[in-house]
Amino acid sequence: MNKRALRADILLLLTAGIWGFGFVAQRSGMEYVGPFAFNGIRFILGSLSLLPILFIQGWGRGKNGGPVTPAPTPGRFFRYSLAAGGCLFIAVTLQQAGIMFTTAGNAGFITGLYVALTPIFGIFLGRKTGKATWIGAVFTLTGLYFLSAAGHLDRINPGDLITAVSAIFWAFHVLLIDALVRKIDPLALSAGQFGVCGIFALAAAFFLEPSIHTLADLLDPGLVETGLFGWRAFPALLADIAGGNTGGIRSPDNLIPLLYGGFASVGIAYTLQVVAQRDAPPAHATIILCLEGCFAALGGVLLLAEPVGRWTLLGFVLMLCGMLITQWEVIAGGFTKKSA
């Protein structure tokens, strides 16, 4: 392996680690800030963090000043950002809702279902799908069952199911991005979609989070005080800030997850992925990025003291195997090309 490929693999491993530990931030970040507000703030921060990179590299320009993709018109940039950001908003909303009821480790692995779902959905776009995709899908779904049941095979965690539904929209998002990046600079599209997603999430936080608290209180008067719904609804949070009561939002326990989710998970990790995949063989990228779920489980155990029983561990292993099997043609093709 040459030095550039080795550096790319290290960057991809770092990317997978940042994304994996990001699930810990997503779970712990809701102790004070609501799910919509958390997503809104972190994606706005992520969008802003990409602007300096866009400014430095030039809007849609290559290293020598030549265009690598067409420079987007304002109208096209808005439409593409709106489409990608809207799909992203649905995916992260469902994911964040699922994390309220499940562990960071489970959420990390279950979100990885999109690796198996993307080639399956690609069939409807005229793309060929081999046997490996279907075999991998069986492994991932079996792993999901063991992961969610966690030893009680007659009971499924609702948070895991919500996260699984989010994986469907992550797969849609991958296919949508694959189509759009042929028409617009990927970094510009990322900044745009993150901004749209953040705006949608903040709007939802303002209008929906008080209703969530009200509904939770009607279902169970003590539920709002629990860890699931103990966060401050966004209007109440804004009222605190307007009144000078910023102690809660400035607390390291609340501020660090927000900053990590915005600058690390969105800004830094995406940039590392783009830089790394210029030199990384597809086989390496596929394998390493699938480790995101492993890092999520590790972060959940180390930072949140989440339990990992034998059924959960079996689910992790089956899902990871399934993700890799669905990408077998890419992996085998990458190694064949290397050996040739």
Backbone hydrogen bonds, N-H to C=O, Kabsch-Sander energy under -0.5 kcal/mol:
donor,donor_aa,acceptor,acceptor_aa,energy
6,L,2,N,-2.3
7,R,3,K,-2.7
8,A,4,R,-2.2
9,D,5,A,-2.4
10,I,6,L,-2.1
11,L,7,R,-2.3
12,L,8,A,-2.4
13,L,9,D,-2.4
14,L,10,I,-2.2
15,T,11,L,-2.3
16,A,12,L,-2.7
17,G,13,L,-2.1
18,I,14,L,-2.6
19,W,15,T,-2.6
20,G,16,A,-2.5
21,F,17,G,-2.6
22,G,18,I,-1.0
23,F,19,W,-0.7
23,F,20,G,-1.3
24,V,21,F,-0.5
25,A,21,F,-1.5
26,Q,22,G,-2.3
27,R,23,F,-1.8
28,S,24,V,-2.9
29,G,25,A,-2.3
30,M,27,R,-1.0
31,E,28,S,-1.4
32,Y,29,G,-0.7
33,V,29,G,-1.2
34,G,232,R,-0.9
38,F,34,G,-2.8
39,N,35,P,-2.0
40,G,36,F,-2.8
41,I,37,A,-2.7
42,R,38,F,-2.3
43,F,39,N,-2.3
44,I,40,G,-1.8
45,L,41,I,-2.3
46,G,42,R,-2.2
47,S,43,F,-2.3
48,L,44,I,-2.4
49,S,45,L,-2.0
50,L,46,G,-0.8
50,L,47,S,-0.8
51,L,47,S,-0.7
51,L,48,L,-0.7
54,L,50,L,-2.3
55,F,51,L,-2.5
56,I,52,P,-2.3
57,Q,53,I,-2.6
58,G,54,L,-1.6
60,G,58,G,-0.8
61,R,58,G,-1.3
62,G,66,G,-3.8
65,G,62,G,-1.3
68,V,60,G,-1.1
69,T,60,G,-0.9
77,F,73,T,-2.9
78,F,74,P,-2.3
79,R,75,G,-2.3
80,Y,76,R,-2.7
81,S,77,F,-2.3
82,L,78,F,-2.4
83,A,79,R,-2.4
84,A,80,Y,-2.6
85,G,81,S,-2.7
86,G,82,L,-2.1
87,C,83,A,-1.9
88,L,84,A,-2.4
89,F,85,G,-2.3
90,I,86,G,-1.8
91,A,87,C,-2.1
92,V,88,L,-2.9
93,T,89,F,-2.1
94,L,90,I,-2.2
95,Q,91,A,-2.2
96,Q,92,V,-2.7
97,A,93,T,-2.3
98,G,94,L,-2.4
99,I,95,Q,-2.1
100,M,96,Q,-0.9
101,F,98,G,-1.7
102,T,98,G,-0.8
107,A,103,T,-2.3
108,G,104,A,-2.3
109,F,105,G,-2.1
110,I,106,N,-3.0
111,T,107,A,-2.3
112,G,108,G,-0.9
113,L,110,I,-2.0
114,Y,111,T,-1.8
115,V,112,G,-1.8
116,A,113,L,-1.1
117,L,113,L,-2.4
118,T,114,Y,-2.5
120,I,116,A,-0.8
121,F,117,L,-2.8
122,G,118,T,-1.7
123,I,120,I,-1.4
124,F,121,F,-1.2
125,L,122,G,-1.3
126,G,123,I,-1.9
127,R,122,G,-2.3
133,T,130,G,-0.8
134,W,130,G,-0.9
135,I,131,K,-2.5
136,G,132,A,-2.7
137,A,133,T,-2.0
138,V,134,W,-1.9
139,F,135,I,-2.0
140,T,136,G,-2.6
141,L,137,A,-2.5
142,T,138,V,-2.3
143,G,139,F,-2.7
144,L,140,T,-2.4
145,Y,141,L,-1.9
146,F,142,T,-2.1
147,L,143,G,-2.8
148,S,144,L,-2.6
149,A,145,Y,-2.7
150,A,146,F,-2.2
152,H,149,A,-2.0
153,L,151,G,-0.7
155,R,152,H,-2.3
160,D,157,N,-0.5
161,L,157,N,-1.5
162,I,158,P,-2.3
163,T,159,G,-2.1
164,A,160,D,-2.1
165,V,161,L,-2.1
166,S,162,I,-1.8
167,A,163,T,-1.5
168,I,164,A,-0.9
168,I,165,V,-0.7
169,F,165,V,-1.2
170,W,166,S,-2.0
171,A,167,A,-2.0
172,F,168,I,-2.0
173,H,169,F,-2.3
174,V,170,W,-2.2
175,L,171,A,-2.1
176,L,172,F,-2.4
177,I,173,H,-2.8
178,D,174,V,-2.4
179,A,175,L,-1.4
180,L,176,L,-2.2
181,V,177,I,-2.7
182,R,179,A,-0.6
183,K,180,L,-2.2
184,I,180,L,-1.0
189,L,185,D,-2.5
190,S,186,P,-2.4
191,A,187,L,-2.4
192,G,188,A,-2.3
193,Q,189,L,-3.1
194,F,190,S,-2.6
195,G,191,A,-1.8
196,V,192,G,-2.4
197,C,193,Q,-2.7
198,G,194,F,-2.4
199,I,195,G,-2.2
200,F,196,V,-2.6
201,A,197,C,-2.4
202,L,198,G,-2.3
203,A,199,I,-2.3
204,A,200,F,-2.4
205,A,201,A,-2.4
206,F,202,L,-2.0
207,F,203,A,-2.0
208,L,204,A,-3.1
209,E,204,A,-0.8
209,E,205,A,-0.7
212,I,208,L,-2.2
213,H,209,E,-2.1
214,T,210,P,-2.2
215,L,211,S,-2.8
216,A,212,I,-2.6
217,D,213,H,-2.2
218,L,214,T,-1.8
219,L,215,L,-2.2
220,D,216,A,-2.4
223,L,220,D,-2.5
224,V,220,D,-0.5
225,E,222,G,-0.7
226,T,223,L,-1.7
229,F,223,L,-0.7
230,G,226,T,-0.8
232,R,32,Y,-3.6
237,L,233,A,-2.3
238,L,234,F,-2.7
239,A,235,P,-2.2
240,D,236,A,-2.1
241,I,237,L,-2.1
242,A,238,L,-2.7
243,G,239,A,-1.8
244,G,241,I,-1.4
245,N,240,D,-2.7
246,T,244,G,-1.4
250,R,246,T,-2.0
251,S,247,G,-0.6
251,S,248,G,-0.7
254,N,251,S,-1.5
255,L,251,S,-3.4
256,I,252,P,-2.0
258,L,254,N,-1.0
259,L,255,L,-2.6
260,Y,256,I,-2.9
261,G,257,P,-2.7
262,G,258,L,-2.1
263,F,259,L,-2.6
264,A,259,L,-0.9
264,A,260,Y,-0.9
265,S,260,Y,-2.7
266,V,261,G,-0.6
267,G,262,G,-1.7
268,I,263,F,-3.3
269,A,264,A,-2.8
270,Y,266,V,-1.0
271,T,267,G,-1.8
272,L,268,I,-2.5
273,Q,269,A,-2.3
274,V,270,Y,-2.3
275,V,271,T,-2.3
276,A,272,L,-2.8
277,Q,273,Q,-2.5
278,R,275,V,-0.8
279,D,276,A,-1.7
280,A,276,A,-1.7
285,A,281,P,-2.2
286,T,282,P,-2.5
287,I,283,A,-2.0
288,I,284,H,-2.7
289,L,285,A,-2.3
290,C,286,T,-1.1
291,L,288,I,-1.6
292,E,289,L,-1.4
293,G,290,C,-0.8
295,F,291,L,-2.1
296,A,292,E,-2.1
297,A,293,G,-2.4
298,L,294,C,-2.4
299,G,295,F,-2.9
300,G,296,A,-2.2
301,V,297,A,-2.0
302,L,298,L,-2.7
303,L,299,G,-2.7
304,L,299,G,-0.7
304,L,300,G,-1.1
305,A,301,V,-0.7
306,E,300,G,-2.3
313,L,309,G,-2.5
314,L,310,R,-2.1
315,G,311,W,-2.3
316,F,312,T,-2.4
317,V,313,L,-2.3
318,L,314,L,-2.5
319,M,315,G,-2.4
320,L,316,F,-2.4
321,C,317,V,-2.4
322,G,318,L,-2.4
323,M,319,M,-2.4
324,L,320,L,-2.0
325,I,321,C,-2.6
326,T,322,G,-2.2
327,Q,323,M,-0.8
328,W,325,I,-2.1
331,I,327,Q,-2.7
332,A,328,W,-3.7
333,G,329,E,-2.1
334,G,330,V,-2.2
335,F,331,I,-2.2
336,T,332,A,-2.5
337,K,333,G,-2.3
338,K,334,G,-1.7
339,S,335,F,-2.6
340,A,336,T,-2.0
